[in-house]
């Protein structure tokens, strides 16, 4: 992630997915605890094509590392 970006994508732990996606769970007190920094260090970050910003554009190039 670019250090200038103040947003971070939300990544749910597998055990939280079922709760988050359950349309019957709407109380913030049940959902807020699911929102915390992701602790798994197995994520890779690398630059990709600026084409990712083009709405409706789908291509394998969108996930290719830009050198």
SEFIZA-3560 file (N, C-alpha, C; in Angstrom, 3 decimals):
REM SEFIZA-3560
<numar><xx>0.852</xx><yy>-1.174</yy><zz>0.000</zz><atom>N</atom></numar>
<numar><xx>0.000</xx><yy>0.000</yy><zz>0.000</zz><atom>CA</atom></numar>
<numar><xx>0.895</xx><yy>1.233</yy><zz>0.000</zz><atom>C</atom></numar>
<numar><xx>0.453</xx><yy>2.219</yy><zz>-0.699</zz><atom>N</atom></numar>
<numar><xx>1.172</xx><yy>3.484</yy><zz>-0.748</zz><atom>CA</atom></numar>
<numar><xx>1.072</xx><yy>4.163</yy><zz>0.609</zz><atom>C</atom></numar>
<numar><xx>2.189</xx><yy>4.669</yy><zz>1.136</zz><atom>N</atom></numar>
<numar><xx>2.121</xx><yy>5.299</yy><zz>2.449</zz><atom>CA</atom></numar>
<numar><xx>1.213</xx><yy>6.530</yy><zz>2.476</zz><atom>C</atom></numar>
<numar><xx>0.892</xx><yy>7.093</yy><zz>1.326</zz><atom>N</atom></numar>
<numar><xx>0.020</xx><yy>8.261</yy><zz>1.274</zz><atom>CA</atom></numar>
<numar><xx>-1.460</xx><yy>7.932</yy><zz>1.332</zz><atom>C</atom></numar>
<numar><xx>-1.794</xx><yy>6.666</yy><zz>1.322</zz><atom>N</atom></numar>
<numar><xx>-3.201</xx><yy>6.258</yy><zz>1.347</zz><atom>CA</atom></numar>
<numar><xx>-3.608</xx><yy>5.990</yy><zz>2.789</zz><atom>C</atom></numar>
<numar><xx>-4.652</xx><yy>6.669</yy><zz>3.235</zz><atom>N</atom></numar>
<numar><xx>-5.068</xx><yy>6.522</yy><zz>4.629</zz><atom>CA</atom></numar>
<numar><xx>-6.092</xx><yy>5.412</yy><zz>4.827</zz><atom>C</atom></numar>
<numar><xx>-6.542</xx><yy>4.802</yy><zz>3.758</zz><atom>N</atom></numar>
<numar><xx>-7.527</xx><yy>3.726</yy><zz>3.875</zz><atom>CA</atom></numar>
<numar><xx>-6.821</xx><yy>2.383</yy><zz>3.822</zz><atom>C</atom></numar>
<numar><xx>-7.388</xx><yy>1.423</yy><zz>4.491</zz><atom>N</atom></numar>
<numar><xx>-6.854</xx><yy>0.069</yy><zz>4.463</zz><atom>CA</atom></numar>
<numar><xx>-8.019</xx><yy>-0.856</yy><zz>4.164</zz><atom>C</atom></numar>
<numar><xx>-7.831</xx><yy>-1.798</yy><zz>3.260</zz><atom>N</atom></numar>
<numar><xx>-8.930</xx><yy>-2.725</yy><zz>2.973</zz><atom>CA</atom></numar>
<numar><xx>-9.249</xx><yy>-3.572</yy><zz>4.204</zz><atom>C</atom></numar>
<numar><xx>-10.500</xx><yy>-3.925</yy><zz>4.336</zz><atom>N</atom></numar>
<numar><xx>-10.900</xx><yy>-4.775</yy><zz>5.444</zz><atom>CA</atom></numar>
<numar><xx>-10.704</xx><yy>-6.225</yy><zz>5.022</zz><atom>C</atom></numar>
<numar><xx>-9.987</xx><yy>-6.968</yy><zz>5.827</zz><atom>N</atom></numar>
<numar><xx>-9.765</xx><yy>-8.386</yy><zz>5.567</zz><atom>CA</atom></numar>
<numar><xx>-10.306</xx><yy>-9.137</yy><zz>6.774</zz><atom>C</atom></numar>
<numar><xx>-11.310</xx><yy>-9.941</yy><zz>6.529</zz><atom>N</atom></numar>
<numar><xx>-11.919</xx><yy>-10.700</yy><zz>7.623</zz><atom>CA</atom></numar>
<numar><xx>-11.184</xx><yy>-12.012</yy><zz>7.840</zz><atom>C</atom></numar>
<numar><xx>-11.047</xx><yy>-12.391</yy><zz>9.081</zz><atom>N</atom></numar>
<numar><xx>-10.555</xx><yy>-13.723</yy><zz>9.393</zz><atom>CA</atom></numar>
<numar><xx>-11.647</xx><yy>-14.706</yy><zz>8.983</zz><atom>C</atom></numar>
<numar><xx>-11.282</xx><yy>-15.913</yy><zz>8.554</zz><atom>N</atom></numar>
<numar><xx>-12.290</xx><yy>-16.873</yy><zz>8.094</zz><atom>CA</atom></numar>
<numar><xx>-13.441</xx><yy>-17.090</yy><zz>9.074</zz><atom>C</atom></numar>
<numar><xx>-13.168</xx><yy>-17.121</yy><zz>10.362</zz><atom>N</atom></numar>
<numar><xx>-14.231</xx><yy>-17.361</yy><zz>11.341</zz><atom>CA</atom></numar>
<numar><xx>-15.214</xx><yy>-16.193</yy><zz>11.428</zz><atom>C</atom></numar>
<numar><xx>-14.819</xx><yy>-15.011</yy><zz>10.963</zz><atom>N</atom></numar>
<numar><xx>-15.689</xx><yy>-13.839</yy><zz>11.020</zz><atom>CA</atom></numar>
<numar><xx>-16.565</xx><yy>-13.688</yy><zz>9.776</zz><atom>C</atom></numar>
<numar><xx>-16.197</xx><yy>-14.361</yy><zz>8.698</zz><atom>N</atom></numar>
<numar><xx>-16.926</xx><yy>-14.195</yy><zz>7.437</zz><atom>CA</atom></numar>
<numar><xx>-18.408</xx><yy>-14.536</yy><zz>7.551</zz><atom>C</atom></numar>
<numar><xx>-18.721</xx><yy>-15.625</yy><zz>8.205</zz><atom>N</atom></numar>
<numar><xx>-20.117</xx><yy>-16.053</yy><zz>8.317</zz><atom>CA</atom></numar>
<numar><xx>-20.954</xx><yy>-15.009</yy><zz>9.062</zz><atom>C</atom></numar>
<numar><xx>-20.419</xx><yy>-14.453</yy><zz>10.123</zz><atom>N</atom></numar>
<numar><xx>-21.138</xx><yy>-13.426</yy><zz>10.888</zz><atom>CA</atom></numar>
<numar><xx>-21.310</xx><yy>-12.176</yy><zz>10.032</zz><atom>C</atom></numar>
<numar><xx>-20.230</xx><yy>-11.716</yy><zz>9.401</zz><atom>N</atom></numar>
<numar><xx>-20.262</xx><yy>-10.485</yy><zz>8.611</zz><atom>CA</atom></numar>
<numar><xx>-21.272</xx><yy>-10.582</yy><zz>7.457</zz><atom>C</atom></numar>
<numar><xx>-21.352</xx><yy>-11.736</yy><zz>6.835</zz><atom>N</atom></numar>
<numar><xx>-22.224</xx><yy>-11.920</yy><zz>5.670</zz><atom>CA</atom></numar>
<numar><xx>-23.657</xx><yy>-12.308</yy><zz>6.028</zz><atom>C</atom></numar>
<numar><xx>-23.937</xx><yy>-12.527</yy><zz>7.296</zz><atom>N</atom></numar>
<numar><xx>-25.278</xx><yy>-12.917</yy><zz>7.738</zz><atom>CA</atom></numar>
<numar><xx>-26.183</xx><yy>-11.681</yy><zz>7.741</zz><atom>C</atom></numar>
<numar><xx>-27.199</xx><yy>-11.632</yy><zz>6.869</zz><atom>N</atom></numar>
<numar><xx>-28.068</xx><yy>-10.456</yy><zz>6.808</zz><atom>CA</atom></numar>
<numar><xx>-28.892</xx><yy>-10.238</yy><zz>8.072</zz><atom>C</atom></numar>
<numar><xx>-28.995</xx><yy>-11.251</yy><zz>8.924</zz><atom>N</atom></numar>
<numar><xx>-29.747</xx><yy>-11.100</yy><zz>10.176</zz><atom>CA</atom></numar>
<numar><xx>-28.929</xx><yy>-10.434</yy><zz>11.277</zz><atom>C</atom></numar>
<numar><xx>-27.618</xx><yy>-10.353</yy><zz>11.090</zz><atom>N</atom></numar>
<numar><xx>-26.749</xx><yy>-9.709</yy><zz>12.082</zz><atom>CA</atom></numar>
<numar><xx>-26.561</xx><yy>-8.257</yy><zz>11.651</zz><atom>C</atom></numar>
<numar><xx>-27.242</xx><yy>-7.357</yy><zz>12.342</zz><atom>N</atom></numar>
<numar><xx>-27.192</xx><yy>-5.939</yy><zz>11.971</zz><atom>CA</atom></numar>
<numar><xx>-26.770</xx><yy>-5.024</yy><zz>13.119</zz><atom>C</atom></numar>
<numar><xx>-26.651</xx><yy>-5.574</yy><zz>14.294</zz><atom>N</atom></numar>
<numar><xx>-26.299</xx><yy>-4.761</yy><zz>15.460</zz><atom>CA</atom></numar>
<numar><xx>-24.806</xx><yy>-4.442</yy><zz>15.440</zz><atom>C</atom></numar>
<numar><xx>-24.444</xx><yy>-3.158</yy><zz>15.471</zz><atom>N</atom></numar>
<numar><xx>-23.026</xx><yy>-2.791</yy><zz>15.460</zz><atom>CA</atom></numar>
<numar><xx>-22.208</xx><yy>-3.438</yy><zz>16.577</zz><atom>C</atom></numar>
<numar><xx>-22.829</xx><yy>-3.725</yy><zz>17.718</zz><atom>N</atom></numar>
<numar><xx>-22.068</xx><yy>-4.352</yy><zz>18.811</zz><atom>CA</atom></numar>
<numar><xx>-21.640</xx><yy>-5.773</yy><zz>18.453</zz><atom>C</atom></numar>
<numar><xx>-22.330</xx><yy>-6.394</yy><zz>17.500</zz><atom>N</atom></numar>
<numar><xx>-21.947</xx><yy>-7.728</yy><zz>17.039</zz><atom>CA</atom></numar>
<numar><xx>-20.936</xx><yy>-7.669</yy><zz>15.893</zz><atom>C</atom></numar>
<numar><xx>-20.956</xx><yy>-6.576</yy><zz>15.140</zz><atom>N</atom></numar>
<numar><xx>-20.095</xx><yy>-6.460</yy><zz>13.959</zz><atom>CA</atom></numar>
<numar><xx>-18.782</xx><yy>-5.729</yy><zz>14.225</zz><atom>C</atom></numar>
<numar><xx>-18.808</xx><yy>-4.732</yy><zz>15.069</zz><atom>N</atom></numar>
<numar><xx>-17.613</xx><yy>-3.928</yy><zz>15.330</zz><atom>CA</atom></numar>
<numar><xx>-16.417</xx><yy>-4.756</yy><zz>15.798</zz><atom>C</atom></numar>
<numar><xx>-16.595</xx><yy>-5.754</yy><zz>16.654</zz><atom>N</atom></numar>
<numar><xx>-15.429</xx><yy>-6.546</yy><zz>17.077</zz><atom>CA</atom></numar>
<numar><xx>-14.733</xx><yy>-7.293</yy><zz>15.932</zz><atom>C</atom></numar>
<numar><xx>-15.417</xx><yy>-7.445</yy><zz>14.813</zz><atom>N</atom></numar>
<numar><xx>-14.808</xx><yy>-8.124</yy><zz>13.666</zz><atom>CA</atom></numar>
<numar><xx>-13.812</xx><yy>-7.220</yy><zz>12.937</zz><atom>C</atom></numar>
<numar><xx>-13.882</xx><yy>-5.923</yy><zz>13.208</zz><atom>N</atom></numar>
<numar><xx>-13.044</xx><yy>-4.938</yy><zz>12.526</zz><atom>CA</atom></numar>
<numar><xx>-11.810</xx><yy>-4.633</yy><zz>13.368</zz><atom>C</atom></numar>
<numar><xx>-10.719</xx><yy>-5.236</yy><zz>13.014</zz><atom>N</atom></numar>
<numar><xx>-9.456</xx><yy>-4.996</yy><zz>13.700</zz><atom>CA</atom></numar>
<numar><xx>-8.330</xx><yy>-5.231</yy><zz>12.697</zz><atom>C</atom></numar>
<numar><xx>-7.155</xx><yy>-4.726</yy><zz>12.984</zz><atom>N</atom></numar>
<numar><xx>-6.042</xx><yy>-4.924</yy><zz>12.045</zz><atom>CA</atom></numar>
<numar><xx>-5.796</xx><yy>-6.400</yy><zz>11.772</zz><atom>C</atom></numar>
<numar><xx>-5.539</xx><yy>-6.691</yy><zz>10.528</zz><atom>N</atom></numar>
<numar><xx>-5.257</xx><yy>-8.062</yy><zz>10.104</zz><atom>CA</atom></numar>
<numar><xx>-3.862</xx><yy>-8.438</yy><zz>10.578</zz><atom>C</atom></numar>
<numar><xx>-3.743</xx><yy>-9.533</yy><zz>11.280</zz><atom>N</atom></numar>
<numar><xx>-2.467</xx><yy>-9.886</yy><zz>11.900</zz><atom>CA</atom></numar>
<numar><xx>-1.620</xx><yy>-10.859</yy><zz>11.090</zz><atom>C</atom></numar>
<numar><xx>-2.196</xx><yy>-11.470</yy><zz>10.085</zz><atom>N</atom></numar>
<numar><xx>-1.437</xx><yy>-12.435</yy><zz>9.286</zz><atom>CA</atom></numar>
<numar><xx>-0.416</xx><yy>-11.692</yy><zz>8.431</zz><atom>C</atom></numar>
<numar><xx>0.806</xx><yy>-12.132</yy><zz>8.478</zz><atom>N</atom></numar>
<numar><xx>1.868</xx><yy>-11.453</yy><zz>7.753</zz><atom>CA</atom></numar>
<numar><xx>2.132</xx><yy>-12.090</yy><zz>6.387</zz><atom>C</atom></numar>
<numar><xx>1.232</xx><yy>-12.918</yy><zz>5.931</zz><atom>N</atom></numar>
<numar><xx>1.425</xx><yy>-13.629</yy><zz>4.667</zz><atom>CA</atom></numar>
<numar><xx>0.923</xx><yy>-12.840</yy><zz>3.463</zz><atom>C</atom></numar>
<numar><xx>0.703</xx><yy>-11.559</yy><zz>3.622</zz><atom>N</atom></numar>
<numar><xx>0.235</xx><yy>-10.746</yy><zz>2.509</zz><atom>CA</atom></numar>
<numar><xx>1.418</xx><yy>-10.195</yy><zz>1.721</zz><atom>C</atom></numar>
<numar><xx>1.273</xx><yy>-10.165</yy><zz>0.405</zz><atom>N</atom></numar>
<numar><xx>2.284</xx><yy>-9.571</yy><zz>-0.461</zz><atom>CA</atom></numar>
<numar><xx>1.738</xx><yy>-8.273</yy><zz>-1.033</zz><atom>C</atom></numar>
<numar><xx>2.563</xx><yy>-7.235</yy><zz>-1.044</zz><atom>N</atom></numar>
<numar><xx>2.194</xx><yy>-5.961</yy><zz>-1.629</zz><atom>CA</atom></numar>
<numar><xx>3.161</xx><yy>-5.670</yy><zz>-2.758</zz><atom>C</atom></numar>
<numar><xx>2.627</xx><yy>-5.267</yy><zz>-3.904</zz><atom>N</atom></numar>
<numar><xx>3.477</xx><yy>-4.896</yy><zz>-5.023</zz><atom>CA</atom></numar>
<numar><xx>2.700</xx><yy>-3.984</yy><zz>-5.961</zz><atom>C</atom></numar>
<numar><xx>3.409</xx><yy>-3.150</yy><zz>-6.717</zz><atom>N</atom></numar>
<numar><xx>2.726</xx><yy>-2.240</yy><zz>-7.634</zz><atom>CA</atom></numar>
<numar><xx>2.079</xx><yy>-3.005</yy><zz>-8.787</zz><atom>C</atom></numar>
<numar><xx>0.931</xx><yy>-2.513</yy><zz>-9.214</zz><atom>N</atom></numar>
<numar><xx>0.217</xx><yy>-3.099</yy><zz>-10.356</zz><atom>CA</atom></numar>
<numar><xx>-0.105</xx><yy>-1.997</yy><zz>-11.358</zz><atom>C</atom></numar>
<numar><xx>-0.621</xx><yy>-2.381</yy><zz>-12.490</zz><atom>N</atom></numar>
<numar><xx>-0.955</xx><yy>-1.448</yy><zz>-13.559</zz><atom>CA</atom></numar>
<numar><xx>-1.991</xx><yy>-0.423</yy><zz>-13.108</zz><atom>C</atom></numar>
<numar><xx>-1.870</xx><yy>0.782</yy><zz>-13.633</zz><atom>N</atom></numar>
<numar><xx>-2.867</xx><yy>1.817</yy><zz>-13.336</zz><atom>CA</atom></numar>
<numar><xx>-4.219</xx><yy>1.479</yy><zz>-13.956</zz><atom>C</atom></numar>
<numar><xx>-4.255</xx><yy>0.452</yy><zz>-14.793</zz><atom>N</atom></numar>
<numar><xx>-5.513</xx><yy>0.010</yy><zz>-15.407</zz><atom>CA</atom></numar>
<numar><xx>-6.499</xx><yy>-0.497</yy><zz>-14.360</zz><atom>C</atom></numar>
<numar><xx>-6.041</xx><yy>-0.794</yy><zz>-13.145</zz><atom>N</atom></numar>
<numar><xx>-6.961</xx><yy>-1.250</yy><zz>-12.099</zz><atom>CA</atom></numar>
<numar><xx>-7.991</xx><yy>-0.175</yy><zz>-11.763</zz><atom>C</atom></numar>
<numar><xx>-7.708</xx><yy>1.054</yy><zz>-12.119</zz><atom>N</atom></numar>
<numar><xx>-8.631</xx><yy>2.160</yy><zz>-11.837</zz><atom>CA</atom></numar>
<numar><xx>-9.713</xx><yy>2.329</yy><zz>-12.901</zz><atom>C</atom></numar>
<numar><xx>-9.637</xx><yy>1.560</yy><zz>-13.964</zz><atom>N</atom></numar>
<numar><xx>-10.629</xx><yy>1.674</yy><zz>-15.044</zz><atom>CA</atom></numar>
<numar><xx>-11.833</xx><yy>0.780</yy><zz>-14.736</zz><atom>C</atom></numar>
<numar><xx>-12.943</xx><yy>1.411</yy><zz>-14.455</zz><atom>N</atom></numar>
<numar><xx>-14.165</xx><yy>0.660</yy><zz>-14.129</zz><atom>CA</atom></numar>
<numar><xx>-14.544</xx><yy>-0.267</yy><zz>-15.280</zz><atom>C</atom></numar>
<numar><xx>-14.894</xx><yy>-1.485</yy><zz>-14.939</zz><atom>N</atom></numar>
<numar><xx>-15.355</xx><yy>-2.442</yy><zz>-15.932</zz><atom>CA</atom></numar>
<numar><xx>-14.243</xx><yy>-3.147</yy><zz>-16.684</zz><atom>C</atom></numar>
<numar><xx>-13.002</xx><yy>-2.786</yy><zz>-16.445</zz><atom>N</atom></numar>
<numar><xx>-11.875</xx><yy>-3.413</yy><zz>-17.142</zz><atom>CA</atom></numar>
<numar><xx>-11.462</xx><yy>-4.651</yy><zz>-16.367</zz><atom>C</atom></numar>
<numar><xx>-11.497</xx><yy>-5.793</yy><zz>-17.042</zz><atom>N</atom></numar>
<numar><xx>-11.106</xx><yy>-7.045</yy><zz>-16.410</zz><atom>CA</atom></numar>
<numar><xx>-10.057</xx><yy>-7.711</yy><zz>-17.275</zz><atom>C</atom></numar>
<numar><xx>-8.931</xx><yy>-8.011</yy><zz>-16.665</zz><atom>N</atom></numar>
<numar><xx>-7.841</xx><yy>-8.629</yy><zz>-17.405</zz><atom>CA</atom></numar>
<numar><xx>-6.850</xx><yy>-9.223</yy><zz>-16.413</zz><atom>C</atom></numar>
<numar><xx>-6.187</xx><yy>-10.304</yy><zz>-16.798</zz><atom>N</atom></numar>
<numar><xx>-5.157</xx><yy>-10.867</yy><zz>-15.928</zz><atom>CA</atom></numar>
<numar><xx>-4.027</xx><yy>-9.874</yy><zz>-15.646</zz><atom>C</atom></numar>
<numar><xx>-3.837</xx><yy>-8.904</yy><zz>-16.526</zz><atom>N</atom></numar>
<numar><xx>-2.769</xx><yy>-7.921</yy><zz>-16.314</zz><atom>CA</atom></numar>
<numar><xx>-2.988</xx><yy>-7.101</yy><zz>-15.042</zz><atom>C</atom></numar>
<numar><xx>-4.208</xx><yy>-7.047</yy><zz>-14.562</zz><atom>N</atom></numar>
<numar><xx>-4.498</xx><yy>-6.238</yy><zz>-13.375</zz><atom>CA</atom></numar>
<numar><xx>-3.800</xx><yy>-6.745</yy><zz>-12.123</zz><atom>C</atom></numar>
<numar><xx>-3.433</xx><yy>-8.007</yy><zz>-12.102</zz><atom>N</atom></numar>
<numar><xx>-2.756</xx><yy>-8.544</yy><zz>-10.917</zz><atom>CA</atom></numar>
<numar><xx>-1.290</xx><yy>-8.858</yy><zz>-11.172</zz><atom>C</atom></numar>
<numar><xx>-0.791</xx><yy>-8.483</yy><zz>-12.345</zz><atom>N</atom></numar>
<numar><xx>0.614</xx><yy>-8.715</yy><zz>-12.662</zz><atom>CA</atom></numar>
<numar><xx>1.473</xx><yy>-7.633</yy><zz>-12.022</zz><atom>C</atom></numar>
<numar><xx>2.595</xx><yy>-8.036</yy><zz>-11.475</zz><atom>N</atom></numar>
<numar><xx>3.518</xx><yy>-7.101</yy><zz>-10.848</zz><atom>CA</atom></numar>
<numar><xx>4.115</xx><yy>-6.183</yy><zz>-11.922</zz><atom>C</atom></numar>
<numar><xx>4.101</xx><yy>-4.881</yy><zz>-11.658</zz><atom>N</atom></numar>
<numar><xx>4.706</xx><yy>-3.918</yy><zz>-12.559</zz><atom>CA</atom></numar>
<numar><xx>6.130</xx><yy>-3.696</yy><zz>-12.098</zz><atom>C</atom></numar>
<numar><xx>7.042</xx><yy>-3.817</yy><zz>-13.042</zz><atom>N</atom></numar>
<numar><xx>8.464</xx><yy>-3.663</yy><zz>-12.699</zz><atom>CA</atom></numar>
<numar><xx>8.912</xx><yy>-2.239</yy><zz>-12.928</zz><atom>C</atom></numar>
//
